[in-house]
Amino acid sequence: MSTTGPQTTPEGPDGTAPADAAGATEPIAGGSASSPSIDAGSVDASTSTATGTCTGTGTGTGTGTATDTDTATGTATGTGTDTDAAVPAHHGDPPAEQRAMARSAAAVDRSHRDVLAVTGEERLSWLHLLLTQHVSELPPGTGTEALVLDVQGRVLHHMGVAATDDTVYLDTEPGEGAALLDYLRKMVFWSKVEPRDATTELAVFTVVGPDVPDVLERAGLPVPPAPHGVAGLPDGGFVRRTPWPGKDAADVVVPREERGTWWSALTAAGARAAGTIAFEALRVESRAPRLHRDTDERTIPHEVGWIGPAVHLTKGCYRGQETVARVANLGRPPRRQVLLHLDAGDEDLPRTGDPVHRDGRVVGRVGTVVQHHELGPIALALVKRSVPVDAELTAGTDDRVSPVTIDPDSYEPDPDRPPPGRAARERAGGGPGRRS
């Protein structure tokens, strides 16, 4: 990770160091587009188009398949670039910036995130049919996370959601907004909704640390309740509390033309200026996955902990829902996300997309790699479900191979009992692994 002195970037709110190849994680390498497989004792992950009461969604599924191709193309185009390069990587001292996030508060410029706005009287019921989260009755002043999946349940988009009195805002990864908006617009049909790109209107800052409420109050901002409260701002934008990274966090989404004023207000209110290096380190510690860095083209929500935070299991009628339900009720995902501790010594650290090996065989892929101010070099990784927590592993390739160990607190062992759907089949006499 780069810890050199600050440089100036015209995109930042002040003179700061832009992210570079040494200070930011590289995007994933390309890979197979095959559908996810489910481990022994589970079911086929292939899905069929919804029918019956989901006729509208079924029609949208057929239309959305072309959009999947557009999204895959966009991701491949970005390979080899750093999507965080447009905002400051640090403000001179990344470890100190991390310590501020852990002990007091720090502000991060994340204004490169894409922001969409959805208005119209049917916005919630319409989004409910397209997103993985239950939003049909999402009250104003509430936030959450959500996904868009392909027909086989693989993750295409991840977004933060904020509901105000008359608008639902969706913020997503830099460069992903156009593909997401294209998909949403294709699904409007006769619904009374108006999705639009609001990226040129709004800029995202994030304040991280236990002193978040005090900073917001001193900056003259509302303090919505944790962990998902949202409060609109009079001149546009909103404040949204989030449960990660760190002990407390809040996204402060302000009019883009006023971003310099609001950045000064946050830092004057006691938030230390910090960059994406510090933010990513605390995100990895929180084990919060990031699209395209901690996921690949085969990732399903169950593998990275998005069931619950971004996926509601009891709602249906969205693209990919059948895979989500089958894996939850009849099987287990083929991989699991874990936190790795790296023992690289003086060697270069592994990079995002590098393989994880056990006994010479590839058993996983490296996600985001960071230098944590207390834990040292750590990384998120997707590993095969059969890999035990105490396995001897290496990560990396060529001249950047590092011994790694799995953090036991990040490893959720499989329950002793089968998933509920499989247990019901066994009670009915179908036997394990058989279909009625």
C-alpha positions, 0 to 999 in steps of 0.5 A: 500500500502506498503511504507516500505524501499527498498529491493533488487531484482535481476530483477531490474536495481538496489537495489529496493523494489519488489512489494508484496501483500501489495503494489500491486493490486491483480489479478481478481477472476475467473468468468463466461465465458458468452457472454456480454449482452447489456442493454435495447434499444440495441442489442444481443451481439452474433456474427457470423463469417465474410464472403464475403470479409472477408473470410480469417479473417473468416477462422482465426476466426474458427482457433482462437477459440482454442486459446481463450481457451488457453488464458483463461487457462493462465489467470486462472493459474495466479490468486493469483499471482502478475504480477508486482512482478518481478520489483521494487514496489517503491524506498523508497517513493511512494508518492514522486515518484508520485509527481515527475511524476506529477511535473517533471519526474520519470522513472519506470522499466517495463521490465517485459512486454512481447515484440513481433516483427513482420517483413516481407513485409506484416506485416502491412496488415496482422496485420490489419486483426487481430487487432482492430486498423487501422494499414494497413497504419501506417507509420514508426515512429508512435505508437498506442494501439490495442486489440485482441478480441474473436469471441463474441467481448470480450477482450483477449489481449491489446498491445502497438504498435510501427512501425519502418522502418522494424518492428512492435513491440507489447508490452503486459502484463507480461505473455501474450506474449506467448498466443498472439504469439501463436495466431499470428503464427496460423494466418500466413498461406501464409502471408509474415510475421515473428512474434517472441518473443523479450522479451529476446532482449528488456526491457521496461522503462517508463518515466512519467511527464511534463519534459519527453522531457528534460529527453530524450534529456539529456539522449541522446535519440530521442524525438519523437512527442507527443502523439504517435511518435516513434523513433528507436534506433541505437542499437535496441529498440525505444522510443514511446511517450504515452498520459498516464499516467499523463501529458506526458509519453514515453516508452523507450525500450532498449536492455535488456543487456544494461538496467542497462546502460540506467536506469542510463542514465535516472536517471542521466538525471533528472528522479527520480527512481520510482516503479510500485506503483506510476505508477499505481496510475497515471494510475488509475487517468488517467482512463487508464484500464489494462487488467485483473485488470480492465477487466474481462472475459466478458469485451467488448472494449466499457465498458472501453474506448478502442473505439478510443485509441485501436479500430477503428470503421470504419475498419472491418474484424477482429475477434469480429468486428461484436459485436463492430459494433453492440454495437456502432451502435445499442445499448450501452454496459452493463457496464461503467468504473468509478473512485471511491473515497474510504472512508475506514478510518482505514479499509483495502481497497477493492481488485481487483475483489471485488464486488460493491454493491448498496442496497445490490445488486452487481452492479459492480466489483472493478478494480485497487485500489491505494493510490493517493498522492492527491486524497487518495484511489481511484479505477477503477471499472466496474458498471452497466450502470443503476447505477446513478452517485450519487448512494450510493455504497459500495465496497469490501467484508468480513472485507474490505467493504468501502463506495465509491462514483463515480467521476462525471468527470469519468461518461459519461452520455448516450446521449439523442439521440439513437445510429446512427444505431438505429436512422436510423431504427426508421427513416425507420419505424422499431421502437425502438428495432425492427429488419428490 
